[in-house]
């Protein structure tokens, strides 16, 4: 074999090994970055099913698919390029932008709490008569994609923080992998949750007694599960939004609020014995949610007053 060909094949082998090692590194880094965003992923999965209520079963999966596509557009076409550009040229603006997103989540969560307490609502809610189902569907999808944008921004920011030292290309590949995998997991889980009643109905019609029993259990459990997820989704928006603002304030040099939250968590951990870790985390989440509720209620009050001044409901 000619020497030149041997050298070429040797070079190709070295390049292939380097590429394989890079792919492995990207996979490991993506898994690590994605795991850091697990809390926000859970919140995303809890929030989304509430946007699919009030629709007939045949529209549930198409609506989830539309939200999924919107989520991928958010992450890959908007947030990924923005994260790379900002991390490269303006890293100092990332925290303030995330805090604005967190404030929006606080507003969304506080608005739902206030509506449940009987306050005037700022937009269409489940109790309103639905005059145009097609328009109602478009509004629901738009609202879900808008909320997803904020949660996705937090996911991408957390992932970016884990890979900030990586080269630009590796950063892009890792963030893209995190975006695709997390979106598939979240909306796959959402699709399973909202179709669980159909699965239960199918099982209940089978001849097997065990299948029938399981199907009836699913049918009885689904309304309670959806109601629980709706409440969890509201709390999640307050918790994540409040947490983003506390963390952002700390990053910007205002340490008092986050230090107070950590002091509460530390006290609970020391006082709760074997359950200290779990109860400490829970206390931190409660403090974040209360901060989110106060801030969100303030924003909702301002928007409500502006809407009344203009003679119409106001909603971002």
Buried (B, 14 or more C-beta within 10 A) or exposed (E): EEEEEEEEEEEEEEEEEEEEEBEEBBEEBBEBBBEBBEBBBBBBBBBBBBBBBEBEEEEBBEBBEBBBBBBBBBBBEBBBEBBBEBBEEEEEEBBEBBBEBBBBBBBBBBBBBBBEEEBEBBBBEEEEEEEEEEEBBEBBBBBBBBBBBBBBBBBBBBBBEBBEEBEEEBBBBBBBBBBBEBBEBBBEBBBEBBBBBBBBBEBBEEEEEEBBEBBBEBBEBBEEBBEEBBBBBBBBBBBBBBBBBBBBBBBEEEEEBBEEBBEBBBEBBEEBEEEBEEBBBBBBBBBBBBBBBEBBBBBBEEBBEEBEEEEEBBBE
